[in-house]
Amino acid sequence: MYGDCEAISSMGGNLVVSSETLFTSTFQNPNFSYLPLEPLPPMIPKEENGSLLRGKEEMKSGSESELQETTEQPLKKKRYHRHTAHQIQELEAVFKECPHPDDKQRMKLSQELGLKPRQVKFWFQNRRTQMKAQQDRSENVILRAENDSLKSEFYRLQAELSKLVCPNCGGPPVPGGVSFDELRIENARLGEELERVCAIASRYIGRPIQTMGALMPPSLELDMNINPRQFLEPMPPPILSETPSYPDNNNLILMEEEKTIAMELAMSATDELVKMCRTNEPLWVRNNETGKEVLNLDEHSRMFHWPLNLKQRSSEFRTEASRDSSVVIMNSITLVDAFVDANKWMELFPSLVARAKCVQVISQGVSGTNGCLQLMYAELHVLSPLVPTREAYFLRYCQQQNVEDETYWAIVDFPLDGFHNSLQTSFPLYKRRPSGCLIQDMPNGYSRVTWVEHSEIEEKPIHQIFSHFVHSGMAFGANCWLAVLERQCERIASLMATNIPDIGVIPSPEARKNLMRLSQRMIRTFCVNISSCSGQVWTAVPDSSDDTVRITTRKVSEAGQPNGLILCAVSTTWLPYPHHHVFDLLRDERRRAQYTMMQLEVLSNGNALHEVAHIANGSHPGNCISLLRINVASNSSQHVDLMLQESCTDKSGSLVVYSTVDVDSVQLAMSGEDPSCIPLLPLGFFITPMELMNDGGCKDEANEHNITTGSLLTVGLQVLASTIPSAKINLSSIAAINNHLCTTVQQISSALSSNCIGSCNEGDNGKEK
């Protein structure tokens, strides 16, 4: 019967048929006639059936009443218990001490906090699960980064293998699938054969024959005719350096899930930088002997726990940390913009930053600065090939903060811990810990800058002449960064000023700006070319005193420098004179011919120099730009050139740099043309202050801290050896340039010595009077 009902309901669509109609109505069909069915007699249930029906009616009435109540009153939500801030704080404190409390501890804690033991138990379980998830997420990020780095290293090695060529024939290095072991065996066999042939030939000649001869025959004559000095033994040719490019790390990109962790690390690094800038003892302890602040590493480890610092400090790494503060003539907005832009950052610190690049912008921030997070690459250098550079990938974060009613900008650099640990490309290895500066605006466009420099460097031997300079933190310390920043801010202010009077043939403010930009490029070119940055390989001259002379050659084909083969030589010498005495002597035009005739002879050919333009670009009288005319005799056929010179000094060191420029190029620059294409080949001097602690126990009365004051003089010389890039340098050219450097240093030392004797005599005469 129920099947018939279902069939009828399906045939009738939405028609509703009652039970009475179903059992009493007569079905009629026009094609068939049926007798009407008699209705069935009503079924009288028994007593238990009656009770069953009454129960169904009661259930029906009860369900209808409940439905009516639910429609009249809203459903009650499940109540959740939230712990108070005090309860969470107490639970966190106990969790740090004991993540797995027993029943007694949970019971005691529940009574103290007014919670049930089950609530305490569940809270600890959830907290352990949360911490385990965080650790797993961090480990996954690290493992993923290591996996990506291994893949990139594998692909790089594959690419390097595919690019290998034979240096002699230019063909594949292993022709025919010959193994390297077979080549070594063949090389040994050929060596024995060569020795046998030489032994046979020596019998007929009557004298022994060397198996290896000179490997550097001169292909072009590039003698400089400046009293070349013969070397005692053959010297290998300097390695040719191509114009370098930035490291290829295209896989160094943070993924979306890593960006969130990077922002959390940025907040932690900013907090650490602010505390390191504003906290004194016991975090920073002043050294009574040197007067400098020293970071207390134990206190630092107690105060700051780097989130992803999973590796302990190794004894192979040396920690460098310093702090300094100064006022610079630049507002905070301009300073922040210079730090965010990699190119402006390089121009701001030419003597410290060799190369810089923004690899990825992780967060744009507000207006491009506040909240900006960037992944950056930088190579830091000292202006000498004797000191290795420091390369690092790091994250730079910029944020404006308001603490204690003071508004300042925080610029913080922090390492890529946990992301890409294997991408350190420098030698020795270098890692920037949270470092940077706090910038606070002051009246009249000035800013107070507090700088903290904190890094870890692999302990590697450095040339003894620079060992104290680097290990004491004077090379890359906070005081060095601030000194350069202060001087460069004065230079930029002079560049933008219109009320500073100039001397000489400068027709307009635009000509003044172009000449200053040209001089800035000269300074930067000199700094980059005399250091070991960009993978430049330097060769030691065997007979140089103290092993401090280095030479290199490079091919140049881009605009801005003379095209061809350039020979560069650099020498560093210790002088027992303060660096400002050496700087004053080098920039003194009245005595220029006495001590720099050999140095400037390459530029001026021994002719006299006359200043035709002078631009002051700092508060110190030595910070200036000069345009010098090379005086040539009226009957000489020599072309008249100009010499561009810039001298600058600060607490970190001094620079005196020169370069010849032709008259037509200077006229184009002063007429408003772009000076970036004017070829420059600078040479000059870099003077570094040095303070050494005496080993003896006695102290000088005039020198309370028993410190010997002196300076390091680095002389850099560049010459265009040939306009043919494929030319080779012979030994006579190397001997000539080495003799050139030695003569220049001797003349400067003699001039300083005579100055010292003259000043002492004047002092003695004054005492007698």
Secondary structure, 3 states (H helix, E strand, C coil): CHHHHHHHHHHCCCCCCCHHHHHHCCCCCCCCCCCCCCCCCCCCCCHHHHHHHHHHHHHHHHHHHHHHHHHHCCCCCCCCCCCCHHHHHHHHHHHHHCCCCCHHHHHHHHHHHCCCHHHHHHHHHHHHHHHHHHHHHHHHHHHHHHHHHHHHHHHHHHHHHHHCCCCCCCCCCCHHHCCHHHHHHHHHHHHHHHHHHHHHHHHHHCCCCCCCCCCCCCCCCCCCCCCCCCCCCCCCCCCEECCCCCCCCCCCCCCHHHHHHHHHHHHHHHHHHHHHHHCCCCCEEECCCCCCEEECHHHHHHHCCCCCCCCCCCCCEEEEEEEEEEEECCCHHHHHHHHHCHHHHHHHCCCCEEEEEEEEEEECCECCCECEEEEEEEEECCCCCCCCCEEEEEEEEEEEEEECCEEEEEEEEEECCCCCHHHCCCCCCEEECCEEEEEEECHHHCEEEEEEEEEEEECCCCCHHHHHHHHCCCCCCHHHHHHHHHHHHHHHHHHHCCCCCCEECCCCHHHHHHHHHHHHHHHHHHHHHCCCHHHCCCEECCCCHHHCEEEEEEEECCCCCCCEEEEEEEEEEEECCCHHHHHHHHHCHHHHHHHCHHHHHHHHCCCCEEEEEEEECCCCCCCEEEEEEECCCCCCCCCCEEEEEEEEEECCEEEEEEEEEEHHHHHHHHCCCCHHHCCCCCEEEEEEEEEEECCCCCCCCCCCCCEEEEEEEEEEEEEEEECCCCCCCCHHHHHHHHHHHHHHHHHHHHHHHHHHHHHHHHHHHHHHC
